[in-house]
Amino acid sequence: MPAHARLPCDLVVMGGTGDLAMRKLLPALYYLQRDGNLHPQSRILALARARHDSSSYRRLVQRHVSQHVAPGDFDQASWQAFAERIDYLSLDVSQRVEFPRLANALGQADGRVRVFYLATLPELFAATAEHLGAAGLIDAQTRIVLEKPLGSSGQSAERINQRIAAVCDESQVFRIDHYLGKEAVQNLLALRFGNALFEPLWRNAHIEHVQISVLETVGVENRGAYYDQAGAMRDMLQNHLLQLLCLVAMEAPVHFGAEAVRNEKLKILEALRPITGMDVQDQTVRGQYADGERASERLPAYYFEKSVDHDSNTETFVALRAEIDNWRWSGVPFYLRTGKALAHRKSEIVIQFKPVPHRLFASDGRAPAHNRLVIGLQPQEDISLSLMAKAPGRGMALQEVELDLNLAEAFRRRRWDAYERLLLDVIEGDATLFMRRDEIAAAWRWVDPIIRGWQDCYRSPKRYAAGSWGPEAADSLLERYGHDWLDRRES
């Protein structure tokens, strides 16, 4: 039996008919089953209000899993073994009186790990945890998984955390950010702390600036009702991008354990220079997509999306300039950017190194290119290092060349999805790649003043055409400091 399969588990998916469960959680569990990473006695129980019995629910799951795993990875024998683990219970998690039925369906824990994955609306998190406690379903072997975003402000997040803390210990709460489960993100730590080449250069003496981008080509699709209340800042930047920033900037932990890693991330969040008052207008850009075109396809404006207010001021794009006030990073700008309905889908981290101190070789009047490290997170997971080399021929003309590491080609085995790794970590009780309560509070303390600054200035988001690179003001934000976005330089 694989080492990861040593703990029998009841995994309860609340919101079992939702998009997250069907596209991510159940396909990830299918792979864990297929590859022998679930204990033979582990069970999966899905909960939702929809009227299914276990047989009809399994047929629904089969249809979605077969669509969302890689071609050739779905086979009938693996599916049958997986399906035997799955049960379904029609239950409204907002109703406390329903939870004795859940307790009856699960039976006695008998020392089994119980994972309650709350793939529900965030406003149901606290009440659901309280209902689980009242039904006697929380013991020392219980884990509760919370999806982002946690709250809509620091105050609302703290209220949720306080109510959850009343029924279970902080060590039992797993606040998930699936970006931290990506192979390339964890390779960032290996790159920094496992190689003598980079660590001496990883500081303000050698790094000019850092870019972190999470760009999407899709609009809000069927999430309009949620997104119009959240916006890009709450949906993406407060969690995904700040977590990536922490991994880029953190000091080496004393060991690779949950508390040591999270202690170092917290220090970075607390060292972020506040953006308040007029600085909000100078250091941040918020945008909203208007109608546009991509590959001859007309794209609708945000305010024409389903369930979106036609007068909405919700941002679908955010760019900002952040600074970290500590000895390692003082003076190095971190440019963060995220948006929807953009020209290309990509998530990447760009480390731009400073130029050499003296131009020794001729470059036809052009400034020599800088060394640059790019960590690609999606759609491909890869790492490239830009170096200067002599171009073939007479003379010493330099040319930029790339040293590329494609992680899929380098290791030539199936790439684990982030949710596979994170679900196993939950079962094993390893919280290293999950956010601690004080991290959430620190992130909101930095983000809340920016949101208030936007509200106080009464300015509408800057329009940008769907299918473009975002508002021009995002380019100007960097140009003021002599920088530009990597993709704008290449386009």
Secondary structure, 3 states (H helix, E strand, C coil): CCHHHCCCEEEEEECCCCHHHHHHHHHHHHHHHHCCCCCCCCEEEEEECCCCCHHHHHHHHHHHHHHHCCCCCCCHHHHHHHHCCEEEEECCCCCHHHHHHHHHHHCCCCCCEEEEEECCCHHHHHHHHHHHHHCCCCCCCEEEEECCCCCCCHHHHHHHHHHHHCCCCHHHEEECCHHHHCHHHHHHHHHHHCCCCCHHHCCCCCEEEEEEEEECCCCCCCCHHHHHHHHHHHHHHHHHHHHHHHHHHCCCCCCCCHHHHHHHHHHHHHHECCCCCCHHHHHEEEEEEECEEECCEEECCHHHCCCCCCCCCCCCEEEEEEEECCCCCCCCEEEEEEECCECCCEEEEEEEECCCCCCCCCCCCCCCCCCEEEEEEECCCEEEEEEEEECCCCCCCEEEEEEEEEHHHHHCCCCCCHHHHHHHHHHHCCCCCCECHHHHHHHHHHHHHHHHHHHHHCCCCEEEECCECCCHHHHHHHHCCCCCCHHHHHC
